[in-house]
Amino acid sequence: MYRWMLFLWTAIGLAFSNPSFCQDDLSKAIDWHYGPAQAKVGKVAQLTVPRGYAYLDDGKDIRKLAEKLHNLYDPSEIFLLAPAGFLNGKSSWHMGFWYDATGYVPEKGQPPIDAAGILASARNDQSEENKELAQNGYETGEINGWAIEPHYDSTSKNLEWAYDLTWHDSNSKSYEENVNYCEKVLGQYGVLTVSLVAEKGEFERFFAEFKTILKTLRFNAQNLRGGTRAQPYGISKVTFNELVEPAFKKPTPEAAVPPNASGGNGTPGWAGKWPWALLLLLLLGLGVLVLRKPSRKPK
C-alpha cells in the first residue's frame, strides 16, 4: 500500500505543477460532499467533517479523481477528505483513508520496531518504484530519512511515522521536498491507514489540522478494540514492522538453510535428505522380512 500512496501524491504534485491542468475540473463529474457532516468511512468507521472541507465516500468518485490526476486507482482507498480549496487550486493537501481486514493485530508480543531496517526496505521499494515512474515520464522520489520515526502510541493505540522525501524532475533536479505522514489505526478486525502529505515548510500547519480532524474518527461498535467477542478474521500475525513497510521481511535463524544442506538453487540437497532416505529403506526392508516369515499352522 505504501507504494500506492507515494504514487498517488506524485500524481497530485504533477497535476498541480502542470500549467495545462485546470483544477476546477476536480469539481466536475465528481459527487463531492461538504461539511459540516457526520461521514461514514467505508463500513468500518465514522468521521466528523468540519465546515470548509469536502469529502468523497464512494469508490467510483475516488476512482474518477484518480483518473483526473492521471493516477492509478487503489481499490482499498475508501474515503478522501480535503479542504474545500483543494477543488479550486487554493490548497494542495488532502487525507486518504485505506482499510485492510488483517484481523486483530495485537499490541503485546510485537518485536521491537526496526526503524533502520524499515528505512532500508522503503528506500529499496522506492528505487523500484522510480523505474516505473521514470518510464511514464513522472518525477522520481528519494527518501531522505525519517521525519518522524515509527512508534506505537499506547495512548491513541495507533502506529505512526513519517518519511522526509525529495522529488526530482526528469533531469534529476530536485524541485520539491515534502513529508509523507501515515497513521495506522488498529481496529478489532482490521487496520485503517490514514495518510497526509504536505510540502515540508507547511507540514506542521497542516499536521495540526489533520490531528484535530483525526480525533473525531470513531470505529463502528463491531470494530472497536477490546472485549472477548468473536474475531471473524482471527488473530493477525502481521508485525508492526510490516504494517509500516509491507516489504519488510527480517530473516529468522530458523528459516535459514545450512550451506552444506542446500542444492544449487538454495533448496535442501541430498546432503540433507539422505538420513530420511536411509530410514525409509530400513523400514521397507523390515516390512519385506515380516511378509516373508512363514506362518505356523494351528495344531
DALIN-V975965 format. One record per residue. N is the residue number from 1. SS is DSSP state (A for helix, B for strand, O for the rest). PSI is psi in whole degrees, 0 to 359 (999 if undefined). OMEGA is omega as a letter, one per 40 degrees, with the letter a starting at -180 (none if undefined). Layout:
# DALIN-V975965
N SS PSI OMEGA
N SS PSI OMEGA
This chain:
# DALIN-V975965
1 O 325 a
2 A 318 a
3 A 321 i
4 A 318 a
5 A 319 i
6 A 319 i
7 A 321 i
8 A 311 a
9 A 332 i
10 A 315 a
11 A 321 i
12 A 316 i
13 A 319 i
14 A 315 a
15 A 317 a
16 A 331 a
17 A 354 a
18 O 115 a
19 O 334 a
20 O 354 a
21 O 125 i
22 O 109 a
23 A 344 i
24 A 336 i
25 A 340 a
26 A 341 i
27 A 356 a
28 O 137 i
29 O 15 i
30 O 131 a
31 O 81 i
32 O 145 i
33 B 155 a
34 B 148 i
35 O 166 e
36 O 140 a
37 B 156 i
38 B 104 a
39 B 147 i
40 B 129 i
41 B 94 a
42 O 220 i
43 O 15 a
44 O 340 a
45 B 175 i
46 B 153 a
47 B 137 i
48 B 116 a
49 B 118 a
50 O 166 i
51 O 142 a
52 O 5 i
53 B 151 i
54 B 154 a
55 B 159 i
56 B 132 a
57 O 15 a
58 O 133 a
59 A 327 a
60 A 319 i
61 A 323 i
62 A 323 i
63 A 318 i
64 A 319 i
65 A 317 i
66 A 318 a
67 A 320 i
68 A 332 i
69 O 10 a
70 O 48 a
71 O 158 i
72 O 142 a
73 O 133 i
74 O 110 a
75 O 346 i
76 O 354 i
77 B 120 a
78 B 351 a
79 B 148 i
80 B 133 a
81 B 138 a
82 B 154 i
83 B 148 a
84 A 332 i
85 A 345 i
86 A 329 a
87 A 338 a
88 O 16 i
89 O 5 a
90 O 351 i
91 O 148 a
92 O 9 a
93 O 153 i
94 B 172 a
95 B 134 i
96 B 147 a
97 B 128 i
98 B 144 i
99 B 137 i
100 B 118 a
101 O 73 a
102 O 341 a
103 O 183 a
104 B 118 i
105 O 108 a
106 O 147 i
107 O 325 a
108 O 148 i
109 O 8 i
110 O 139 i
111 O 158 i
112 O 144 i
113 O 123 a
114 O 84 a
115 A 319 a
116 A 317 i
117 A 320 i
118 A 316 a
119 A 318 i
120 A 318 i
121 A 318 a
122 A 319 i
123 A 320 i
124 A 319 i
125 A 317 i
126 A 325 i
127 A 318 i
128 A 321 i
129 A 324 a
130 A 326 i
131 A 318 i
132 A 316 a
133 A 316 a
134 A 322 i
135 A 330 i
136 O 4 i
137 O 18 a
138 O 163 i
139 O 153 i
140 B 152 a
141 B 151 i
142 B 124 i
143 B 113 a
144 B 327 a
145 B 199 a
146 B 132 i
147 B 322 i
148 B 119 a
149 B 146 a
150 B 135 i
151 B 157 i
152 B 124 i
153 B 107 a
154 O 342 i
155 O 308 i
156 O 345 a
157 O 28 a
158 B 154 i
159 B 130 a
160 B 154 i
161 B 168 i
162 B 137 i
163 B 146 i
164 B 119 a
165 B 154 i
166 B 135 i
167 B 140 a
168 B 142 i
169 O 185 a
170 O 343 i
171 O 14 i
172 O 20 i
173 O 128 a
174 B 137 a
175 B 348 a
176 B 140 i
177 B 134 i
178 B 172 i
179 B 128 i
180 B 106 a
181 B 136 i
182 B 145 i
183 B 128 i
184 B 117 i
185 B 115 a
186 B 125 i
187 O 182 a
188 O 325 a
189 O 357 a
190 O 188 a
191 B 131 i
192 B 124 i
193 B 130 i
194 B 131 a
195 B 144 i
196 B 130 i
197 B 132 a
198 B 160 i
199 B 145 a
200 A 319 a
201 A 341 a
202 A 1 a
203 A 314 a
204 A 318 a
205 A 314 i
206 A 328 a
207 A 323 i
208 A 318 i
209 A 317 i
210 A 311 a
211 A 322 i
212 A 316 i
213 A 319 a
214 A 333 i
215 O 340 a
216 O 357 i
217 O 130 i
218 B 126 i
219 B 150 i
220 O 158 a
221 A 318 a
222 A 344 a
223 A 5 i
224 O 140 a
225 O 152 i
226 O 171 i
227 O 177 a
228 O 15 a
229 O 163 a
230 O 147 i
231 O 101 a
232 O 335 a
233 O 3 i
234 O 187 i
235 B 124 a
236 O 144 i
237 O 1 a
238 O 140 a
239 O 165 i
240 A 323 i
241 A 318 a
242 A 332 i
243 A 323 i
244 A 313 a
245 O 100 a
246 O 332 a
247 O 354 a
248 O 118 i
249 O 107 i
250 O 119 a
251 O 143 i
252 O 151 a
253 A 325 a
254 A 332 a
255 A 346 a
256 O 144 i
257 O 124 i
258 O 139 a
259 A 321 a
260 A 0 i
261 A 19 a
262 B 148 i
263 O 187 a
264 O 336 a
265 O 12 i
266 O 357 i
267 O 156 a
268 B 132 i
269 O 190 a
270 A 336 i
271 A 330 i
272 A 348 a
273 A 339 a
274 A 326 i
275 A 322 i
276 A 322 i
277 A 319 i
278 A 318 i
279 A 320 i
280 A 319 i
281 A 321 i
282 A 318 i
283 A 319 i
284 A 321 i
285 A 316 i
286 A 323 i
287 A 319 i
288 A 317 i
289 A 319 i
290 A 317 a
291 A 325 a
292 A 349 a
293 O 124 a
294 O 139 i
295 O 148 i
296 O 134 i
297 O 143 i
298 O 139 i
299 O 999 none
